[in-house]
Amino acid sequence: MKKQIKIALSAAAVLLIGLLGFCAWFLSGSGSTEYYTQIDNSQLEQVDAKGGVVSFQSNLPYSYTLPAYDENGGEQEITFGASKELREGAFIRLTFKPVRGVLNWEEVQYDELPAAVQAHYTSPANE
């Protein structure tokens, strides 16, 4: 009987440690991928308040859904929130993590884009 209790406690401890490790990984930025996109305000959507409904998406008032490219040029459509309307034509680096979505974003210059990403956009100097 005591042996079964020890086994159960050991199994519970292993599960707890595994769960804590998963939570730490999930909340950290590790395992994220950087994507790059260009702001197109025709894709801007103003998001209404959820009226007290819990939402796992951002509670920011603006939402963009845009094609974005990873450093190898792979495309993915990504939705992210913003607190204001962003500058038309600005290049944005998105830090994206599966399940959680966009963790953060920042504006970058065209020459900071990887070459495979630049191939999808026109240089502002050429406009």
N, CA, C and O atoms as a Tinker XYZ file with bonds, in Angstrom:
   508  protein
     1  N      0.817000   -1.192000    0.000000    73     2
     2  CA     0.000000    0.000000    0.000000    64     1     3
     3  C      0.868000    1.266000    0.000000    63     2     4     5
     4  O      0.607000    2.206000   -0.751000    81     3
     5  N      1.908000    1.278000    0.855000    73     3     6
     6  CA     2.790000    2.434000    0.928000    64     5     7
     7  C      3.545000    2.607000   -0.390000    63     6     8     9
     8  O      3.824000    3.729000   -0.813000    81     7
     9  N      3.875000    1.477000   -1.038000    73     7    10
    10  CA     4.582000    1.538000   -2.310000    64     9    11
    11  C      3.712000    2.190000   -3.383000    63    10    12    13
    12  O      4.217000    2.962000   -4.198000    81    11
    13  N      2.412000    1.891000   -3.393000    73    11    14
    14  CA     1.492000    2.486000   -4.363000    64    13    15
    15  C      1.356000    3.999000   -4.129000    63    14    16    17
    16  O      1.261000    4.771000   -5.083000    81    15
    17  N      1.347000    4.409000   -2.874000    73    15    18
    18  CA     1.253000    5.833000   -2.556000    64    17    19
    19  C      2.513000    6.553000   -3.039000    63    18    20    21
    20  O      2.432000    7.648000   -3.596000    81    19
    21  N      3.684000    5.930000   -2.822000    73    19    22
    22  CA     4.935000    6.532000   -3.272000    64    21    23
    23  C      4.951000    6.659000   -4.796000    63    22    24    25
    24  O      5.387000    7.678000   -5.331000    81    23
    25  N      4.483000    5.642000   -5.483000    73    23    26
    26  CA     4.433000    5.669000   -6.944000    64    25    27
    27  C      3.484000    6.771000   -7.411000    63    26    28    29
    28  O      3.806000    7.508000   -8.343000    81    27
    29  N      2.325000    6.890000   -6.777000    73    27    30
    30  CA     1.349000    7.917000   -7.150000    64    29    31
    31  C      1.909000    9.314000   -6.899000    63    30    32    33
    32  O      1.723000   10.208000   -7.725000    81    31
    33  N      2.585000    9.512000   -5.784000    73    31    34
    34  CA     3.180000   10.810000   -5.474000    64    33    35
    35  C      4.308000   11.148000   -6.457000    63    34    36    37
    36  O      4.444000   12.294000   -6.884000    81    35
    37  N      5.094000   10.164000   -6.800000    73    35    38
    38  CA     6.169000   10.379000   -7.773000    64    37    39
    39  C      5.599000   10.754000   -9.143000    63    38    40    41
    40  O      6.100000   11.663000   -9.804000    81    39
    41  N      4.560000   10.054000   -9.554000    73    39    42
    42  CA     3.922000   10.354000  -10.838000    64    41    43
    43  C      3.324000   11.762000  -10.820000    63    42    44    45
    44  O      3.435000   12.497000  -11.801000    81    43
    45  N      2.697000   12.132000   -9.717000    73    43    46
    46  CA     2.115000   13.473000   -9.599000    64    45    47
    47  C      3.212000   14.539000   -9.655000    63    46    48    49
    48  O      3.028000   15.584000  -10.278000    81    47
    49  N      4.345000   14.279000   -9.009000    73    47    50
    50  CA     5.456000   15.235000   -9.022000    64    49    51
    51  C      6.011000   15.400000  -10.438000    63    50    52    53
    52  O      6.299000   16.519000  -10.862000    81    51
    53  N      6.159000   14.302000  -11.164000    73    51    54
    54  CA     6.661000   14.366000  -12.540000    64    53    55
    55  C      5.681000   15.150000  -13.419000    63    54    56    57
    56  O      6.102000   15.979000  -14.226000    81    55
    57  N      4.391000   14.894000  -13.268000    73    55    58
    58  CA     3.390000   15.625000  -14.039000    64    57    59
    59  C      3.399000   17.114000  -13.707000    63    58    60    61
    60  O      3.282000   17.951000  -14.602000    81    59
    61  N      3.536000   17.444000  -12.438000    73    59    62
    62  CA     3.569000   18.845000  -12.017000    64    61    63
    63  C      4.795000   19.561000  -12.595000    63    62    64    65
    64  O      4.689000   20.683000  -13.091000    81    63
    65  N      5.940000   18.913000  -12.527000    73    63    66
    66  CA     7.163000   19.503000  -13.085000    64    65    67
    67  C      7.019000   19.681000  -14.603000    63    66    68    69
    68  O      7.413000   20.711000  -15.150000    81    67
    69  N      6.462000   18.690000  -15.265000    73    67    70
    70  CA     6.230000   18.794000  -16.707000    64    69    71
    71  C      5.263000   19.927000  -17.045000    63    70    72    73
    72  O      5.482000   20.670000  -18.002000    81    71
    73  N      4.206000   20.055000  -16.266000    73    71    74
    74  CA     3.235000   21.124000  -16.486000    64    73    75
    75  C      3.867000   22.497000  -16.266000    63    74    76    77
    76  O      3.622000   23.423000  -17.040000    81    75
    77  N      4.671000   22.633000  -15.223000    73    75    78
    78  CA     5.352000   23.905000  -14.961000    64    77    79
    79  C      6.329000   24.245000  -16.082000    63    78    80    81
    80  O      6.434000   25.402000  -16.487000    81    79
    81  N      7.041000   23.241000  -16.582000    73    79    82
    82  CA     7.959000   23.461000  -17.700000    64    81    83
    83  C      7.222000   23.901000  -18.951000    63    82    84    85
    84  O      7.668000   24.811000  -19.650000    81    83
    85  N      6.091000   23.258000  -19.241000    73    83    86
    86  CA     5.284000   23.640000  -20.397000    64    85    87
    87  C      4.779000   25.069000  -20.256000    63    86    88    89
    88  O      4.830000   25.838000  -21.215000    81    87
    89  N      4.296000   25.433000  -19.083000    73    87    90
    90  CA     3.798000   26.796000  -18.849000    64    89    91
    91  C      4.911000   27.825000  -19.036000    63    90    92    93
    92  O      4.692000   28.880000  -19.632000    81    91
    93  N      6.094000   27.521000  -18.532000    73    91    94
    94  CA     7.228000   28.445000  -18.693000    64    93    95
    95  C      7.562000   28.618000  -20.170000    63    94    96    97
    96  O      7.801000   29.736000  -20.626000    81    95
    97  N      7.581000   27.521000  -20.918000    73    95    98
    98  CA     7.860000   27.588000  -22.361000    64    97    99
    99  C      6.764000   28.366000  -23.081000    63    98   100   101
   100  O      7.052000   29.207000  -23.933000    81    99
   101  N      5.508000   28.088000  -22.741000    73    99   102
   102  CA     4.369000   28.713000  -23.407000    64   101   103
   103  C      4.363000   30.219000  -23.200000    63   102   104   105
   104  O      4.051000   30.971000  -24.123000    81   103
   105  N      4.701000   30.663000  -22.004000    73   103   106
   106  CA     4.677000   32.091000  -21.692000    64   105   107
   107  C      5.926000   32.826000  -22.167000    63   106   108   109
   108  O      5.914000   34.051000  -22.288000    81   107
   109  N      6.989000   32.098000  -22.435000    73   107   110
   110  CA     8.214000   32.745000  -22.922000    64   109   111
   111  C      8.103000   32.962000  -24.430000    63   110   112   113
   112  O      7.153000   32.497000  -25.060000    81   111
   113  N      9.056000   33.655000  -24.993000    73   111   114
   114  CA     9.073000   33.899000  -26.434000    64   113   115
   115  C      9.806000   32.830000  -27.215000    63   114   116   117
   116  O      9.877000   32.908000  -28.442000    81   115
   117  N     10.362000   31.819000  -26.527000    73   115   118
   118  CA    11.125000   30.802000  -27.250000    64   117   119
   119  C     10.199000   29.996000  -28.155000    63   118   120   121
   120  O      9.034000   29.761000  -27.833000    81   119
   121  N     10.731000   29.590000  -29.264000    73   119   122
   122  CA     9.930000   28.838000  -30.227000    64   121   123
   123  C      9.136000   29.742000  -31.154000    63   122   124   125
   124  O      8.285000   29.274000  -31.911000    81   123
   125  N      9.416000   31.040000  -31.094000    73   123   126
   126  CA     8.682000   31.979000  -31.938000    64   125   127
   127  C      9.407000   32.168000  -33.275000    63   126   128   129
   128  O     10.592000   31.860000  -33.405000    81   127
   129  N      8.674000   32.677000  -34.255000    73   127   130
   130  CA     9.198000   32.934000  -35.584000    64   129   131
   131  C      8.947000   34.391000  -35.921000    63   130   132   133
   132  O      7.908000   34.947000  -35.566000    81   131
   133  N      9.889000   35.005000  -36.598000    73   131   134
   134  CA     9.698000   36.386000  -37.038000    64   133   135
   135  C      9.142000   36.387000  -38.455000    63   134   136   137
   136  O      9.644000   35.697000  -39.342000    81   135
   137  N      8.095000   37.178000  -38.641000    73   135   138
   138  CA     7.485000   37.386000  -39.949000    64   137   139
   139  C      7.542000   38.876000  -40.249000    63   138   140   141
   140  O      7.651000   39.700000  -39.341000    81   139
   141  N      7.467000   39.211000  -41.530000    73   139   142
   142  CA     7.530000   40.597000  -41.964000    64   141   143
   143  C      6.339000   40.872000  -42.866000    63   142   144   145
   144  O      5.962000   40.044000  -43.696000    81   143
   145  N      5.753000   42.053000  -42.689000    73   143   146
   146  CA     4.617000   42.442000  -43.521000    64   145   147
   147  C      4.678000   43.938000  -43.783000    63   146   148   149
   148  O      5.464000   44.664000  -43.175000    81   147
   149  N      3.836000   44.376000  -44.697000    73   147   150
   150  CA     3.724000   45.803000  -44.990000    64   149   151
   151  C      2.293000   46.225000  -44.690000    63   150   152   153
   152  O      1.341000   45.545000  -45.071000    81   151
   153  N      2.151000   47.356000  -44.002000    73   151   154
   154  CA     0.833000   47.817000  -43.584000    64   153   155
   155  C      0.006000   48.258000  -44.789000    63   154   156   157
   156  O      0.448000   49.040000  -45.630000    81   155
   157  N     -1.200000   47.727000  -44.836000    73   155   158
   158  CA    -2.196000   48.080000  -45.844000    64   157   159
   159  C     -3.461000   48.440000  -45.063000    63   158   160   161
   160  O     -4.187000   47.557000  -44.605000    81   159
   161  N     -3.717000   49.737000  -44.916000    73   159   162
   162  CA    -4.836000   50.161000  -44.080000    64   161   163
   163  C     -6.202000   49.829000  -44.663000    63   162   164   165
   164  O     -7.216000   50.007000  -43.989000    81   163
   165  N     -6.249000   49.345000  -45.913000    73   163   166
   166  CA    -7.533000   48.864000  -46.434000    64   165   167
   167  C     -7.914000   47.544000  -45.748000    63   166   168   169
   168  O     -9.062000   47.108000  -45.829000    81   167
   169  N     -6.950000   46.917000  -45.078000    73   167   170
   170  CA    -7.198000   45.668000  -44.348000    64   169   171
   171  C     -7.425000   45.908000  -42.857000    63   170   172   173
   172  O     -7.541000   44.954000  -42.088000    81   171
   173  N     -7.487000   47.156000  -42.449000    73   171   174
   174  CA    -7.699000   47.520000  -41.056000    64   173   175
   175  C     -9.141000   47.267000  -40.664000    63   174   176   177
   176  O    -10.065000   47.595000  -41.409000    81   175
   177  N     -9.326000   46.689000  -39.507000    73   175   178
   178  CA   -10.668000   46.453000  -38.977000    64   177   179
   179  C    -10.723000   47.024000  -37.568000    63   178   180   181
   180  O     -9.856000   46.746000  -36.739000    81   179
   181  N    -11.749000   47.823000  -37.305000    73   179   182
   182  CA   -11.935000   48.340000  -35.961000    64   181   183
   183  C    -12.712000   47.290000  -35.187000    63   182   184   185
   184  O    -13.789000   46.867000  -35.608000    81   183
   185  N    -12.161000   46.869000  -34.050000    73   183   186
   186  CA   -12.733000   45.780000  -33.267000    64   185   187
   187  C    -13.611000   46.363000  -32.174000    63   186   188   189
   188  O    -13.187000   47.246000  -31.429000    81   187
   189  N    -14.838000   45.863000  -32.082000    73   187   190
   190  CA   -15.751000   46.316000  -31.030000    64   189   191
   191  C    -15.397000   45.664000  -29.708000    63   190   192   193
   192  O    -14.804000   44.586000  -29.680000    81   191
   193  N    -15.762000   46.317000  -28.611000    73   191   194
   194  CA   -15.581000   45.733000  -27.282000    64   193   195
   195  C    -16.426000   44.465000  -27.202000    63   194   196   197
   196  O    -17.494000   44.378000  -27.808000    81   195
   197  N    -15.944000   43.504000  -26.463000    73   195   198
   198  CA   -16.623000   42.216000  -26.363000    64   197   199
   199  C    -17.764000   42.223000  -25.345000    63   198   200   201
   200  O    -18.417000   41.197000  -25.154000    81   199
   201  N    -18.015000   43.341000  -24.699000    73   199   202
   202  CA   -19.129000   43.423000  -23.752000    64   201   203
   203  C    -18.955000   42.503000  -22.563000    63   202   204   205
   204  O    -19.922000   41.894000  -22.106000    81   203
   205  N    -17.733000   42.390000  -22.051000    73   203   206
   206  CA   -17.498000   41.553000  -20.876000    64   205   207
   207  C    -17.187000   40.104000  -21.204000    63   206   208   209
   208  O    -16.873000   39.324000  -20.304000    81   207
   209  N    -17.268000   39.729000  -22.464000    73   207   210
   210  CA   -16.957000   38.357000  -22.853000    64   209   211
   211  C    -15.444000   38.178000  -22.845000    63   210   212   213
   212  O    -14.711000   39.020000  -23.363000    81   211
   213  N    -14.985000   37.090000  -22.262000    73   211   214
   214  CA   -13.555000   36.818000  -22.226000    64   213   215
   215  C    -13.091000   36.446000  -23.629000    63   214   216   217
   216  O    -13.674000   35.585000  -24.288000    81   215
   217  N    -12.035000   37.111000  -24.064000    73   215   218
   218  CA   -11.476000   36.847000  -25.383000    64   217   219
   219  C     -9.995000   36.552000  -25.230000    63   218   220   221
   220  O     -9.288000   37.278000  -24.532000    81   219
   221  N     -9.515000   35.492000  -25.877000    73   219   222
   222  CA    -8.098000   35.173000  -25.820000    64   221   223
   223  C     -7.321000   35.975000  -26.859000    63   222   224   225
   224  O     -6.090000   35.962000  -26.864000    81   223
   225  N     -8.029000   36.663000  -27.727000    73   223   226
   226  CA    -7.389000   37.553000  -28.681000    64   225   227
   227  C     -7.116000   38.877000  -27.990000    63   226   228   229
   228  O     -7.612000   39.140000  -26.894000    81   227
   229  N     -6.345000   39.674000  -28.628000    73   227   230
   230  CA    -5.997000   40.987000  -28.100000    64   229   231
   231  C     -7.244000   41.844000  -27.909000    63   230   232   233
   232  O     -8.185000   41.758000  -28.698000    81   231
   233  N     -7.253000   42.652000  -26.887000    73   231   234
   234  CA    -8.352000   43.586000  -26.670000    64   233   235
   235  C     -8.013000   44.960000  -27.235000    63   234   236   237
   236  O     -8.575000   45.967000  -26.805000    81   235
   237  N     -7.104000   45.002000  -28.188000    73   235   238
   238  CA    -6.724000   46.250000  -28.831000    64   237   239
   239  C     -7.819000   46.662000  -29.811000    63   238   240   241
   240  O     -8.472000   45.795000  -30.393000    81   239
   241  N     -8.036000   47.968000  -30.010000    73   239   242
   242  CA    -9.174000   48.424000  -30.816000    64   241   243
   243  C     -9.038000   48.254000  -32.338000    63   242   244   245
   244  O    -10.024000   48.394000  -33.062000    81   243
   245  N     -7.831000   47.956000  -32.825000    73   243   246
   246  CA    -7.630000   47.793000  -34.269000    64   245   247
   247  C     -7.035000   46.421000  -34.556000    63   246   248   249
   248  O     -6.240000   45.899000  -33.775000    81   247
   249  N     -7.428000   45.853000  -35.673000    73   247   250
   250  CA    -6.945000   44.533000  -36.059000    64   249   251
   251  C     -6.568000   44.545000  -37.542000    63   250   252   253
   252  O     -7.293000   45.074000  -38.385000    81   251
   253  N     -5.416000   43.949000  -37.832000    73   251   254
   254  CA    -4.941000   43.801000  -39.205000    64   253   255
   255  C     -4.829000   42.310000  -39.522000    63   254   256   257
   256  O     -4.368000   41.532000  -38.686000    81   255
   257  N     -5.245000   41.913000  -40.712000    73   255   258
   258  CA    -4.997000   40.574000  -41.231000    64   257   259
   259  C     -4.272000   40.766000  -42.555000    63   258   260   261
   260  O     -4.851000   41.228000  -43.538000    81   259
   261  N     -2.978000   40.396000  -42.560000    73   259   262
   262  CA    -2.123000   40.687000  -43.709000    64   261   263
   263  C     -1.261000   39.479000  -44.074000    63   262   264   265
   264  O     -0.957000   38.655000  -43.211000    81   263
   265  N     -0.865000   39.367000  -45.341000    73   263   266
   266  CA     0.111000   38.328000  -45.687000    64   265   267
   267  C      1.461000   38.723000  -45.083000    63   266   268   269
   268  O      1.866000   39.883000  -45.145000    81   267
   269  N      2.137000   37.753000  -44.507000    73   267   270
   270  CA     3.444000   38.007000  -43.890000    64   269   271
   271  C      4.401000   36.917000  -44.367000    63   270   272   273
   272  O      3.984000   35.824000  -44.751000    81   271
   273  N      5.697000   37.243000  -44.334000    73   271   274
   274  CA     6.715000   36.343000  -44.865000    64   273   275
   275  C      7.789000   36.090000  -43.819000    63   274   276   277
   276  O      8.223000   37.008000  -43.124000    81   275
   277  N      8.216000   34.828000  -43.714000    73   275   278
   278  CA     9.316000   34.505000  -42.804000    64   277   279
   279  C     10.640000   34.803000  -43.506000    63   278   280   281
   280  O     10.646000   35.232000  -44.659000    81   279
   281  N     11.744000   34.581000  -42.827000    73   279   282
   282  CA    13.058000   34.939000  -43.391000    64   281   283
   283  C     13.407000   34.178000  -44.663000    63   282   284   285
   284  O     14.284000   34.599000  -45.417000    81   283
   285  N     12.720000   33.046000  -44.910000    73   283   286
   286  CA    12.963000   32.267000  -46.133000    64   285   287
   287  C     11.973000   32.604000  -47.243000    63   286   288   289
   288  O     12.030000   32.024000  -48.327000    81   287
   289  N     11.061000   33.546000  -46.972000    73   287   290
   290  CA    10.072000   33.937000  -47.967000    64   289   291
   291  C      8.783000   33.153000  -47.900000    63   290   292   293
   292  O      7.895000   33.354000  -48.728000    81   291
   293  N      8.658000   32.248000  -46.915000    73   291   294
   294  CA     7.425000   31.482000  -46.750000    64   293   295
   295  C      6.291000   32.397000  -46.304000    63   294   296   297
   296  O      6.470000   33.217000  -45.404000    81   295
   297  N      5.131000   32.259000  -46.928000    73   295   298
   298  CA     4.001000   33.156000  -46.663000    64   297   299
   299  C      3.003000   32.549000  -45.686000    63   298   300   301
   300  O      2.737000   31.347000  -45.704000    81   299
   301  N      2.462000   33.407000  -44.840000    73   299   302
   302  CA     1.385000   33.020000  -43.926000    64   301   303
   303  C      0.532000   34.260000  -43.677000    63   302   304   305
   304  O      1.065000   35.354000  -43.494000    81   303
   305  N     -0.767000   34.096000  -43.670000    73   303   306
   306  CA    -1.655000   35.209000  -43.335000    64   305   307
   307  C     -1.730000   35.312000  -41.816000    63   306   308   309
   308  O     -2.037000   34.332000  -41.136000    81   307
   309  N     -1.448000   36.499000  -41.287000    73   307   310
   310  CA    -1.375000   36.682000  -39.842000    64   309   311
   311  C     -2.280000   37.841000  -39.436000    63   310   312   313
   312  O     -2.334000   38.875000  -40.102000    81   311
   313  N     -2.984000   37.643000  -38.332000    73   311   314
   314  CA    -3.825000   38.681000  -37.748000    64   313   315
   315  C     -3.160000   39.176000  -36.475000    63   314   316   317
   316  O     -2.712000   38.379000  -35.650000    81   315
   317  N     -3.097000   40.494000  -36.316000    73   315   318
   318  CA    -2.526000   41.075000  -35.107000    64   317   319
   319  C     -3.255000   42.363000  -34.761000    63   318   320   321
   320  O     -3.878000   42.986000  -35.621000    81   319
   321  N     -3.174000   42.755000  -33.499000    73   319   322
   322  CA    -3.856000   43.944000  -33.019000    64   321   323
   323  C     -2.909000   45.117000  -32.875000    63   322   324   325
   324  O     -1.691000   44.955000  -32.789000    81   323
   325  N     -3.499000   46.305000  -32.850000    73   323   326
   326  CA    -2.739000   47.537000  -32.649000    64   325   327
   327  C     -3.602000   48.513000  -31.857000    63   326   328   329
   328  O     -4.831000   48.455000  -31.897000    81   327
   329  N     -2.949000   49.391000  -31.152000    73   327   330
   330  CA    -3.680000   50.373000  -30.354000    64   329   331
   331  C     -4.080000   51.595000  -31.174000    63   330   332   333
   332  O     -4.876000   52.417000  -30.721000    81   331
   333  N     -3.523000   51.713000  -32.386000    73   331   334
   334  CA    -3.832000   52.842000  -33.254000    64   333   335
   335  C     -3.715000   52.387000  -34.699000    63   334   336   337
   336  O     -3.202000   51.303000  -34.974000    81   335
   337  N     -4.188000   53.211000  -35.619000    73   335   338
   338  CA    -4.017000   52.933000  -37.037000    64   337   339
   339  C     -2.543000   53.140000  -37.368000    63   338   340   341
   340  O     -1.973000   54.183000  -37.049000    81   339
   341  N     -1.932000   52.158000  -38.001000    73   339   342
   342  CA    -0.508000   52.220000  -38.311000    64   341   343
   343  C     -0.258000   52.953000  -39.623000    63   342   344   345
   344  O     -1.159000   53.103000  -40.448000    81   343
   345  N      0.963000   53.399000  -39.799000    73   343   346
   346  CA     1.337000   54.187000  -40.971000    64   345   347
   347  C      1.238000   53.335000  -42.237000    63   346   348   349
   348  O      1.843000   52.267000  -42.329000    81   347
   349  N      0.480000   53.817000  -43.191000    73   347   350
   350  CA     0.311000   53.127000  -44.476000    64   349   351
   351  C      1.670000   52.880000  -45.120000    63   350   352   353
   352  O      2.488000   53.794000  -45.221000    81   351
   353  N      1.909000   51.648000  -45.553000    73   351   354
   354  CA     3.139000   51.287000  -46.235000    64   353   355
   355  C      4.306000   50.949000  -45.326000    63   354   356   357
   356  O      5.364000   50.549000  -45.813000    81   355
   357  N      4.141000   51.099000  -44.013000    73   355   358
   358  CA     5.231000   50.793000  -43.076000    64   357   359
   359  C      5.517000   49.289000  -43.091000    63   358   360   361
   360  O      4.609000   48.473000  -43.249000    81   359
   361  N      6.783000   48.943000  -42.927000    73   359   362
   362  CA     7.182000   47.535000  -42.817000    64   361   363
   363  C      7.218000   47.166000  -41.338000    63   362   364   365
   364  O      7.744000   47.912000  -40.512000    81   363
   365  N      6.654000   46.013000  -41.021000    73   363   366
   366  CA     6.508000   45.579000  -39.635000    64   365   367
   367  C      7.132000   44.196000  -39.461000    63   366   368   369
   368  O      6.933000   43.302000  -40.283000    81   367
   369  N      7.901000   44.037000  -38.362000    73   367   370
   370  CA     8.416000   42.715000  -37.979000    64   369   371
   371  C      7.496000   42.195000  -36.876000    63   370   372   373
   372  O      7.317000   42.841000  -35.843000    81   371
   373  N      6.915000   41.015000  -37.111000    73   371   374
   374  CA     5.999000   40.382000  -36.164000    64   373   375
   375  C      6.704000   39.201000  -35.494000    63   374   376   377
   376  O      7.310000   38.373000  -36.175000    81   375
   377  N      6.629000   39.124000  -34.188000    73   375   378
   378  CA     7.119000   37.938000  -33.486000    64   377   379
   379  C      5.901000   37.056000  -33.242000    63   378   380   381
   380  O      5.002000   37.418000  -32.484000    81   379
   381  N      5.882000   35.899000  -33.890000    73   379   382
   382  CA     4.711000   35.015000  -33.910000    64   381   383
   383  C      5.035000   33.685000  -33.248000    63   382   384   385
   384  O      6.095000   33.105000  -33.480000    81   383
   385  N      4.119000   33.214000  -32.429000    73   383   386
   386  CA     4.278000   31.913000  -31.788000    64   385   387
   387  C      2.995000   31.118000  -32.005000    63   386   388   389
   388  O      1.904000   31.632000  -31.758000    81   387
   389  N      3.109000   29.866000  -32.466000    73   387   390
   390  CA     1.906000   29.050000  -32.657000    64   389   391
   391  C      1.076000   29.013000  -31.374000    63   390   392   393
   392  O      1.625000   29.040000  -30.273000    81   391
   393  N     -0.204000   28.953000  -31.518000    73   391   394
   394  CA    -1.212000   28.943000  -30.464000    64   393   395
   395  C     -1.413000   30.344000  -29.880000    63   394   396   397
   396  O     -2.553000   30.791000  -29.755000    81   395
   397  N     -0.347000   31.037000  -29.524000    73   395   398
   398  CA    -0.472000   32.362000  -28.911000    64   397   399
   399  C     -0.666000   33.467000  -29.930000    63   398   400   401
   400  O     -1.270000   34.491000  -29.611000    81   399
   401  N     -0.172000   33.291000  -31.152000    73   399   402
   402  CA    -0.294000   34.333000  -32.170000    64   401   403
   403  C      0.850000   35.322000  -32.091000    63   402   404   405
   404  O      1.974000   34.957000  -31.749000    81   403
   405  N      0.562000   36.580000  -32.410000    73   403   406
   406  CA     1.591000   37.617000  -32.430000    64   405   407
   407  C      1.876000   38.073000  -31.001000    63   406   408   409
   408  O      0.982000   38.530000  -30.290000    81   407
   409  N      3.136000   37.940000  -30.595000    73   407   410
   410  CA     3.554000   38.358000  -29.258000    64   409   411
   411  C      3.853000   39.851000  -29.224000    63   410   412   413
   412  O      3.520000   40.534000  -28.255000    81   411
   413  N      4.479000   40.355000  -30.280000    73   411   414
   414  CA     4.749000   41.794000  -30.402000    64   413   415
   415  C      5.093000   42.115000  -31.847000    63   414   416   417
   416  O      5.301000   41.222000  -32.669000    81   415
   417  N      5.148000   43.392000  -32.135000    73   415   418
   418  CA     5.516000   43.851000  -33.464000    64   417   419
   419  C      6.285000   45.152000  -33.330000    63   418   420   421
   420  O      6.168000   45.865000  -32.334000    81   419
   421  N      7.080000   45.449000  -34.362000    73   419   422
   422  CA     7.785000   46.725000  -34.396000    64   421   423
   423  C      8.014000   47.126000  -35.846000    63   422   424   425
   424  O      8.168000   46.279000  -36.726000    81   423
   425  N      8.035000   48.434000  -36.074000    73   423   426
   426  CA     8.286000   48.940000  -37.421000    64   425   427
   427  C      9.774000   48.806000  -37.732000    63   426   428   429
   428  O     10.626000   49.077000  -36.886000    81   427
   429  N     10.072000   48.382000  -38.963000    73   427   430
   430  CA    11.456000   48.257000  -39.435000    64   429   431
   431  C     11.572000   48.951000  -40.782000    63   430   432   433
   432  O     10.564000   49.258000  -41.418000    81   431
   433  N     12.788000   49.194000  -41.209000    73   431   434
   434  CA    13.049000   49.802000  -42.508000    64   433   435
   435  C     13.174000   48.711000  -43.568000    63   434   436   437
   436  O     13.471000   47.559000  -43.251000    81   435
   437  N     12.948000   49.076000  -44.818000    73   435   438
   438  CA    13.025000   48.121000  -45.928000    64   437   439
   439  C     14.362000   47.383000  -45.939000    63   438   440   441
   440  O     14.395000   46.172000  -46.160000    81   439
   441  N     15.474000   48.102000  -45.701000    73   439   442
   442  CA    16.793000   47.456000  -45.768000    64   441   443
   443  C     17.045000   46.504000  -44.598000    63   442   444   445
   444  O     18.046000   45.786000  -44.605000    81   443
   445  N     16.168000   46.479000  -43.601000    73   443   446
   446  CA    16.274000   45.519000  -42.497000    64   445   447
   447  C     15.550000   44.209000  -42.798000    63   446   448   449
   448  O     15.679000   43.239000  -42.050000    81   447
   449  N     14.792000   44.180000  -43.888000    73   447   450
   450  CA    14.066000   42.963000  -44.260000    64   449   451
   451  C     15.039000   41.944000  -44.841000    63   450   452   453
   452  O     15.957000   42.323000  -45.570000    81   451
   453  N     14.858000   40.645000  -44.532000    73   451   454
   454  CA    15.688000   39.625000  -45.182000    64   453   455
   455  C     15.483000   39.678000  -46.701000    63   454   456   457
   456  O     14.417000   40.078000  -47.171000    81   455
   457  N     16.489000   39.280000  -47.455000    73   455   458
   458  CA    16.435000   39.346000  -48.924000    64   457   459
   459  C     15.227000   38.595000  -49.484000    63   458   460   461
   460  O     14.601000   39.059000  -50.438000    81   459
   461  N     14.892000   37.442000  -48.902000    73   459   462
   462  CA    13.749000   36.666000  -49.392000    64   461   463
   463  C     12.433000   37.408000  -49.165000    63   462   464   465
   464  O     11.473000   37.208000  -49.909000    81   463
   465  N     12.384000   38.255000  -48.152000    73   463   466
   466  CA    11.182000   39.056000  -47.882000    64   465   467
   467  C     11.155000   40.263000  -48.818000    63   466   468   469
   468  O     10.099000   40.623000  -49.338000    81   467
   469  N     12.308000   40.884000  -49.032000    73   467   470
   470  CA    12.373000   42.043000  -49.923000    64   469   471
   471  C     11.869000   41.697000  -51.324000    63   470   472   473
   472  O     11.332000   42.560000  -52.019000    81   471
   473  N     12.037000   40.460000  -51.736000    73   471   474
   474  CA    11.590000   40.034000  -53.064000    64   473   475
   475  C     10.081000   40.182000  -53.239000    63   474   476   477
   476  O      9.599000   40.254000  -54.369000    81   475
   477  N      9.327000   40.228000  -52.139000    73   475   478
   478  CA     7.865000   40.344000  -52.202000    64   477   479
   479  C      7.386000   41.797000  -52.196000    63   478   480   481
   480  O      6.199000   42.053000  -52.399000    81   479
   481  N      8.284000   42.742000  -51.967000    73   479   482
   482  CA     7.905000   44.152000  -51.852000    64   481   483
   483  C      8.756000   45.013000  -52.758000    63   482   484   485
   484  O      9.833000   44.608000  -53.197000    81   483
   485  N      8.260000   46.206000  -53.030000    73   483   486
   486  CA     9.001000   47.184000  -53.809000    64   485   487
   487  C      9.733000   48.099000  -52.852000    63   486   488   489
   488  O      9.164000   48.547000  -51.857000    81   487
   489  N     10.979000   48.376000  -53.143000    73   487   490
   490  CA    11.773000   49.288000  -52.317000    64   489   491
   491  C     11.142000   50.671000  -52.344000    63   490   492   493
   492  O     10.769000   51.155000  -53.413000    81   491
   493  N     11.015000   51.317000  -51.186000    73   491   494
   494  CA    10.444000   52.664000  -51.165000    64   493   495
   495  C     11.208000   53.643000  -52.062000    63   494   496   497
   496  O     10.610000   54.597000  -52.560000    81   495
   497  N     12.499000   53.438000  -52.281000    73   495   498
   498  CA    13.299000   54.322000  -53.151000    64   497   499
   499  C     12.892000   54.176000  -54.610000    63   498   500   501
   500  O     13.103000   55.081000  -55.417000    81   499
   501  N     12.290000   52.995000  -54.951000    73   499   502
   502  CA    11.888000   52.743000  -56.342000    64   501   503
   503  C     10.486000   53.233000  -56.655000    63   502   504   505
   504  O     10.030000   53.119000  -57.793000    81   503
   505  N      9.800000   53.775000  -55.667000    73   503   506
   506  CA     8.413000   54.196000  -55.897000    64   505   507
   507  C      8.346000   55.553000  -56.513000    63   506   508
   508  O      7.255000   56.060000  -56.774000    81   507
